[in-house]
Amino acid sequence: MVHLATVNTPPDSGSGSEDTNTTAELKRVQQKLSKVQLQLADEEDCFTTSVYGSRFANQDLPKSEMPENEMPKEVAYRMIKDELSLDGNPMLNLASFVTTYMTESFSKNFIDYEEYPQSADIQNRCVSMIGKLFHAPIGAGEGIGAVGTSCVGSSEAIMLAVLAMKKRWKNKRQAEGKPVDRPNIIMSSAVQVCWEKAARYFEVEEKLVYCAPDRYVIDPEETVNLIDENTIGICAILGSTYTGEYEDVKAVNDLLLERNLDVPIHVDAASGGFVAPFVVPDLEWDFRLKNVVSINVSGHKYGLVYPGVGWVVWRSAEFLPQELVFNINYLGADQASFTLNFSKGASQVIGQYYQLIRLGKKGYRAIMSNLTRTADYLSESLEVLGFVIMSKRSGEGLPLVAFRLADKEDRNYDEFALAHQLRVRGWVVPAYTMAPKTNDLKMLRVVVREDFSKSRCDALITDIKLCMGLLEQMDQASVKRQQDFIHKHHLTSTKASHNHPKFRVCPQPPARTGQDVG
């Protein structure tokens, strides 16, 4: 299959000594996070005269695993551009209806493999690299090892994963002669809305594990207790949308094994999939766990690519029922496809490959480590201002800061007022209420991205101080105005007949008597 790429063995792989050395190197790097710098390894990595005069021109481009070190951006760009020159010319493609007059690879319709075979091959390379990053089983033949595909984003990836879990559950139930009309899926009440869409679109009942005022992720014991014969799978989130916290996938997996329950786990690693492997490589959340059968990740979040591209990988073809895969040939070649949409641009897939080989593991590790340090710095600074920090630190969650105002009876402004005041100063810091059953907790969230430097972080902290001071002053004046308004309204309300409709009391209809009936 082309569209559903297999995670392949790298051509130069040998004994396990390389993996051992890599693991040891990772541990050494983690012990010296504060000294990690995003820079070239040595002078040999630089090129002096031209791209083709560098050592990279005499090497194969990475195809199955991310390189350990970085590559000069000019080299990565030119090498990929040269590879894509083997594709057909979009202007001469008379098989497709798609508009072709745009910049560079924007014009390439990724679905047209016959016309653009190199673009398809680049997708397959990305699937292999991402699969190996998640410790996917390596294929040695047809139907063996992990398979995956690119998507428009994690929303599509999650839809595909839910569809695959439901179909596999249905096939198993039908083979046993059991009913298939009540499928359910277990997930946190703090899931992203695409999970609710998937459940509703595919007619799967949601079994929610609710958050608590002191717990913002699923409780593993409660999660496993919800399983019944109709459960198609469990969703575990590697990086909650609300607080960025990683759910304990290993604890859920261990409970399933302990109770001998054959229930698959899908890990929603939309945000954490490109963070955890580099910041906390020893954290077990991926295919190292037996019951994890599929994982999605967003390329346009911490994968460092523009929207929209996502990826989904299955442990093996066993977990992707073949009746869901379509084989078509009306664009000039036999193609296997498992996507919700058909046409999509190739540019984001190519952009993902560029980042994977340009930055390598070292580059991603350096960036994610810096983001984690910046998030920790922001957390500490906000604590000094009196905020309650709701997110994790030191790499135990995403590089974001979720925080709220401390409980204070005499404060008459809330997180939404602070967010509005920050918006006046140009900052877009979302305020929202936490998931259900958390006592209506209000919170703010700052996502630390690649361009959020320490100096920009200091500017945000300064503006938060300023906005809090303004709200305190405005608060005292607004309370006085409100009290005056209430007093005045009370004196005149008996004379006015034009109360606001929202607060107007509707007269009750007269009671019906027995004579009215009939």
C-alpha positions in Angstrom: 0.0 0.0 0.0 1.1 3.5 -0.7 -1.2 5.7 1.3 -1.0 3.4 4.3 2.7 3.3 4.9 4.4 0.5 6.8 7.0 1.3 9.5 10.1 -0.1 7.9 13.5 -1.3 9.2 16.2 1.2 8.4 18.6 -0.2 5.8 21.7 0.3 8.1 20.2 -1.2 11.2 22.3 -3.9 12.9 22.5 -5.1 16.4 20.9 -3.5 19.5 24.1 -1.8 20.4 23.1 1.4 18.5 19.8 1.6 20.4 21.7 1.1 23.7 24.1 3.9 22.8 21.2 6.1 21.8 19.4 5.5 25.1 22.6 6.2 27.1 23.0 9.4 25.1 19.4 10.5 25.8 19.9 10.0 29.5 23.1 12.1 29.5 21.3 14.8 27.6 18.4 14.8 30.1 20.8 15.2 33.0 22.2 18.3 31.4 19.0 19.9 30.0 20.1 23.4 31.2 23.2 23.1 28.9 21.4 22.0 25.8 21.9 24.5 22.9 20.3 24.5 19.5 23.4 24.6 17.3 25.3 22.5 14.8 27.2 19.6 16.2 30.6 20.6 14.7 32.2 22.4 11.8 31.8 19.4 9.5 28.0 19.9 9.6 28.5 23.2 7.9 28.8 23.7 4.2 31.1 26.3 2.7 30.8 26.6 -1.0 27.5 25.2 -2.0 24.9 22.6 -1.0 26.4 20.1 -3.5 29.9 20.7 -2.0 28.8 19.6 1.4 29.0 16.1 2.9 25.2 15.9 2.8 25.2 15.7 -1.0 27.1 12.4 -0.8 24.6 10.8 1.7 21.1 9.4 1.4 18.3 11.4 2.8 16.8 9.9 6.0 13.9 7.6 5.1 12.9 5.4 8.1 14.1 7.2 11.2 14.8 10.8 12.3 18.5 11.7 12.1 20.3 12.3 15.5 21.7 15.6 14.5 20.6 18.7 12.7 21.1 19.7 9.0 21.6 23.2 7.6 18.3 24.6 6.4 19.6 25.4 2.9 20.7 21.7 2.5 17.4 20.3 3.8 15.5 22.6 1.4 17.6 21.9 -1.6 17.7 18.1 -1.1 13.9 17.9 -0.7 13.3 20.2 -3.7 15.6 17.9 -5.8 13.7 14.9 -4.7 10.4 16.5 -5.6 11.6 17.4 -9.1 11.0 13.7 -9.9 7.3 14.4 -9.5 5.2 15.3 -12.6 4.6 18.9 -13.5 1.2 19.9 -12.0 0.5 22.1 -15.0 0.8 19.1 -17.3 -1.4 16.9 -15.1 -4.6 16.4 -17.1 -6.1 13.8 -14.7 -7.2 16.1 -11.9 -9.7 18.9 -11.5 -7.5 20.7 -8.9 -6.3 24.2 -9.4 -2.5 24.1 -9.9 -1.3 27.7 -10.1 0.1 28.3 -6.7 3.5 28.4 -4.9 5.9 25.5 -4.9 4.3 22.3 -3.7 1.0 23.9 -2.8 -0.2 22.8 -6.2 0.4 19.1 -5.7 -2.7 17.1 -4.8 -1.3 14.5 -2.4 -3.9 11.9 -3.4 -2.5 11.7 -7.0 0.3 9.2 -6.4 0.8 8.3 -10.0 1.6 12.0 -10.9 3.5 12.8 -7.7 5.2 9.6 -6.5 7.9 11.4 -4.6 5.4 13.3 -2.5 3.8 9.9 -1.6 7.2 8.5 -0.8 7.9 11.4 1.5 4.7 10.7 3.4 5.8 7.1 3.8 9.2 8.3 5.2 7.4 10.5 7.7 5.1 7.6 8.8 8.2 5.4 9.4 10.0 8.2 11.4 7.0 9.0 13.5 6.2 5.3 14.1 9.8 4.6 15.2 9.6 7.6 17.5 6.6 6.0 19.1 8.4 2.6 19.4 6.1 1.0 16.8 6.7 -2.6 15.8 8.9 -2.9 12.7 7.4 -4.7 9.7 9.2 -7.6 8.1 6.5 -8.5 5.6 3.0 -7.9 4.4 0.6 -7.4 7.3 3.4 -7.4 9.9 4.4 -4.3 11.8 2.9 -0.8 12.2 1.0 1.0 9.5 0.0 4.7 9.3 -1.1 7.6 7.2 -1.1 11.4 7.0 -4.3 13.3 7.7 -5.6 16.9 7.5 -5.2 17.1 11.3 -5.6 15.1 14.5 -9.4 15.5 14.2 -9.4 13.3 11.1 -6.9 11.0 12.6 -9.1 10.5 15.7 -12.1 9.9 13.5 -10.2 7.2 11.6 -9.0 5.6 14.8 -12.5 5.5 16.4 -13.9 4.0 13.1 -11.2 1.3 13.1 -11.9 0.4 16.8 -15.6 0.2 16.2 -15.3 -1.9 13.1 -12.9 -4.3 14.8 -15.2 -4.6 17.8 -18.2 -5.2 15.5 -16.5 -7.9 13.5 -15.5 -9.7 16.7 -19.0 -9.5 18.2 -20.7 -10.7 15.0 -18.3 -13.7 14.8 -19.5 -14.6 18.3 -23.1 -14.1 17.4 -23.6 -11.2 19.8 -25.5 -7.9 19.3 -23.6 -4.9 17.9 -26.1 -2.1 18.5 -24.7 -0.5 21.7 -21.0 0.3 21.2 -19.4 2.6 23.7 -16.0 4.3 24.2 -14.5 5.4 27.5 -12.9 8.9 27.6 -12.2 11.8 29.9 -14.8 14.6 30.2 -11.9 16.9 29.3 -11.5 15.5 25.7 -11.2 17.8 22.7 -14.5 18.3 20.9 -13.4 16.0 18.0 -13.9 13.0 20.3 -17.5 14.0 20.9 -18.0 14.5 17.2 -16.5 11.0 16.4 -18.8 9.4 19.0 -21.9 11.2 17.6 -21.1 10.8 14.0 -20.4 7.0 14.3 -23.1 6.3 16.8 -20.9 5.3 19.7 -22.0 6.0 23.3 -19.7 8.1 25.4 -18.7 6.8 28.8 -17.1 9.7 30.5 -14.6 9.7 33.4 -15.2 13.0 35.0 -12.5 15.3 36.3 -12.5 16.5 39.9 -11.6 19.8 41.6 -8.2 18.3 42.4 -7.8 16.0 39.4 -7.9 17.1 35.8 -7.2 13.8 34.0 -8.8 10.3 34.1 -8.5 8.1 37.1 -7.1 4.7 35.8 -9.2 2.6 38.3 -12.4 4.4 37.5 -11.7 4.2 33.8 -11.2 0.4 33.7 -14.2 -0.1 36.0 -16.4 1.4 33.2 -15.6 -1.3 30.7 -18.3 -3.7 29.6 -18.8 -6.1 26.7 -19.8 -3.2 24.4 -16.6 -1.1 25.0 -14.8 -0.6 21.7 -11.8 1.1 23.3 -10.4 3.7 25.7 -9.1 7.1 24.9 -6.0 8.3 26.8 -4.7 11.8 26.3 -1.1 12.7 26.2 -1.5 16.4 27.0 -4.9 17.6 28.1 -6.3 20.6 26.2 -7.1 22.2 29.6 -4.0 21.8 31.7 -1.5 20.0 29.4 -1.2 17.1 31.9 -0.3 13.6 30.6 -2.8 10.9 31.5 -1.4 7.8 33.0 -1.5 5.5 30.0 0.7 2.9 31.6 -1.5 2.6 34.7 -4.6 1.9 32.5 -2.6 -0.6 30.4 -1.4 -2.4 33.5 -4.9 -2.7 34.9 -6.2 -4.1 31.7 -3.4 -6.8 31.7 -4.0 -7.5 35.4 -7.7 -8.1 34.8 -7.1 -9.9 31.5 -9.3 -7.5 29.6 -8.8 -7.3 25.8 -9.7 -3.6 25.3 -7.6 -1.4 23.0 -6.2 1.9 24.0 -5.9 4.8 21.6 -3.5 7.6 22.7 -4.5 11.1 21.6 -1.0 12.5 21.4 -2.1 15.5 19.3 0.1 17.8 21.3 2.3 15.5 23.4 3.5 13.2 20.7 6.3 15.5 19.6 7.1 16.6 23.2 7.3 13.6 25.5 9.7 11.5 23.4 12.3 14.3 23.6 11.7 15.7 27.1 10.7 12.6 29.0 11.9 9.7 26.8 11.6 7.1 29.6 7.8 7.8 30.1 5.9 4.8 28.8 2.8 5.8 27.0 3.2 4.5 23.4 3.5 1.2 21.6 5.8 -0.1 24.4 2.5 -0.8 26.1 0.7 -3.9 24.9 -2.8 -2.5 24.7 -1.9 0.7 22.9 -3.1 -0.1 19.4 -3.2 3.4 17.7 -1.7 6.9 18.2 -2.4 10.2 16.6 -0.2 13.3 16.6 -0.6 16.8 15.1 2.2 18.0 12.9 0.9 21.6 13.1 1.3 21.8 16.9 4.6 20.7 18.4 5.5 19.0 15.1 6.4 22.6 14.0 4.5 22.6 10.7 1.9 25.0 9.5 -1.8 23.8 9.6 -3.0 21.4 8.8 -1.4 18.0 9.0 -1.8 15.1 11.4 -0.6 11.5 11.6 -2.2 8.3 12.8 -0.2 5.1 13.3 -1.6 1.6 14.2 0.4 -1.1 16.0 -0.2 -3.5 13.1 -2.6 -4.0 10.2 -4.6 -6.3 12.5 -6.1 -3.2 14.2 -7.1 -1.6 10.9 -9.9 -3.7 9.3 -9.2 -4.1 5.6 -12.8 -3.5 4.7 -12.2 0.2 5.7 -9.4 0.5 3.2 -10.4 1.6 -0.3 -8.5 0.6 -3.5 -9.0 3.0 -6.4 -7.3 3.5 -9.8 -9.1 6.3 -11.5 -6.1 8.7 -11.2 -3.8 6.4 -13.2 -2.5 4.0 -10.5 -3.7 1.5 -8.0 -4.0 3.3 -4.6 -5.0 2.2 -1.1 -6.7 4.9 0.9 -8.1 5.2 4.4 -9.1 8.9 4.9 -12.3 10.8 5.4 -11.4 13.3 2.7 -9.8 12.7 -0.7 -8.0 15.8 -2.1 -5.4 17.5 0.1 -2.3 19.5 -0.5 1.1 17.8 -0.3 2.8 20.9 1.1 2.3 20.2 4.8 3.5 16.6 4.5 6.6 17.9 2.7 7.0 20.5 5.4 6.8 17.8 8.1 9.6 15.9 6.4 11.7 19.0 6.1 11.4 19.6 9.9 12.2 16.0 10.8 15.4 15.9 8.8 16.3 19.5 9.3 16.1 19.5 13.1 16.7 15.8 13.8 16.3 14.4 17.3 18.8 16.8 18.6 17.0 19.9 17.3 13.6 18.8 18.5 15.1 17.9 21.9 16.7 21.3 22.2 13.5 23.2 21.2 11.2 21.2 23.4 13.6 21.4 26.4 13.7 25.2 25.9 9.9 25.4 25.8 9.7 23.4 29.0 12.1 25.6 30.8 10.2 28.7 29.6 6.9 27.2 30.8 8.5 26.5 34.2 9.8 30.1 34.4 6.4 31.5 33.6 4.8 29.2 36.2 7.1 30.4 38.9 6.6 34.0 38.0 2.8 33.7 38.1 3.0 32.0 41.5 4.8 35.0 42.8 1.9 37.1 41.6 -0.5 35.0 43.7 -1.9 32.7 41.0 -2.7 29.0 41.5 -0.8 26.9 38.9 -2.9 24.0 37.6 -0.5 22.5 35.1 2.5 20.3 35.7 6.1 21.3 35.5 9.6 19.9 34.6 8.3 18.0 31.6 5.5 16.1 33.3 3.1 17.8 30.9 3.0 20.0 27.8 5.0 23.2 27.8 2.0 25.3 28.7 0.8 27.1 31.9 -2.7 26.7 33.1 -3.5 29.0 36.1 -6.3 30.7 38.0 -6.8 33.4 40.5 -6.5 32.4 44.1 -9.7 32.2 46.1 -10.4 35.7 47.5 -13.8 36.8 48.8 -13.3 40.6 48.3 -12.2 40.3 44.6 -14.9 41.3 42.2 -13.2 40.4 38.9 -12.5 37.0 37.5 -10.3 35.2 35.0 -12.5 36.3 32.1 -12.1 40.0 33.1 -8.3 39.6 33.2 -8.3 37.9 29.8 -10.4 40.8 28.4 -8.0 43.3 29.8 -5.0 41.4 28.4 -6.7 41.4 25.0 -6.8 45.2 25.1 -3.0 45.1 25.4 -2.8 42.7 22.4 -2.4 39.4 24.3 -4.8 36.5 23.4 -4.9 34.5 26.6 -8.0 32.3 26.7 -10.1 32.1 29.8 -12.5 29.2 30.2 -14.2 27.0 32.7 -12.8 23.6 33.5 -14.5 20.3 32.5 -17.8 19.4 34.2 -17.9 18.4 37.9 -14.9 20.6 38.9 -17.0 23.1 40.8 -17.0 25.5 37.8 -13.3 26.3 38.1 -12.3 29.2 35.9 -8.8 29.3 34.4 -6.4 30.9 32.0 -3.9 29.1 29.7 -0.7 30.2 28.0 0.7 27.8 25.4 4.5 28.2 25.2 5.4 27.9 21.5 8.7 28.0 19.7 8.6 31.8 19.2 7.7 32.5 22.9 11.1 33.7 24.1 12.0 34.5 27.7 12.0 38.3 26.9 8.4 37.9 25.5 7.5 35.9 28.6 8.8 38.8 30.8 6.7 41.2 28.7 3.6 39.1 29.4 4.3 39.0 33.1 4.6 42.7 33.2 1.3 43.2 31.4 -0.5 40.8 33.7 0.7 42.8 36.7 -0.5 46.0 35.0 -3.9 44.5 34.1 -4.4 43.2 37.6 -3.7 46.7 39.0 -6.1 48.3 36.5 -8.8 45.8 37.4 -8.3 46.4 41.1 -8.8 50.2 40.6 -11.7 49.7 38.2 -13.2 47.2 40.6 -13.6 49.7 43.4 -15.2 52.3 41.2 -17.5 49.8 39.4 -18.7 48.4 42.8 -19.7 52.0 43.8 -21.5 52.6 40.5 -23.3 49.3 40.8 -24.5 50.1 44.3 -25.7 53.5 43.2 -27.5 51.9 40.2 -29.2 49.3 42.4 -30.3 52.0 44.9 -31.7 54.2 42.2 -33.4 51.3 40.4 -35.1 50.3 43.6 -36.6 53.8 44.1 -37.9 54.1 40.6 -38.9 50.5 39.7 -42.4 51.0 41.1 -43.0 53.9 38.7 -41.5 52.3 35.5 -43.4 50.0 33.2 -40.6 49.3 30.9 -38.5 46.7 32.7 -35.9 44.9 30.6 -37.6 41.8 29.0 -34.8 39.6 30.4 -35.8 40.4 33.9 -39.5 40.9 33.4 -41.6 38.5 35.5 -44.3 36.8 33.3 -47.7 36.6 34.9 -48.9 33.1 35.8 -51.9 31.8 33.8 -55.0 31.4 35.9 -55.6 28.0 37.3 -57.8 25.8 35.2 -61.1 24.6 36.7 -62.9 21.4 36.1 -65.3 23.2 33.7 -62.3 24.2 31.4 -61.4 20.5 30.8 -62.6 18.9 27.6 
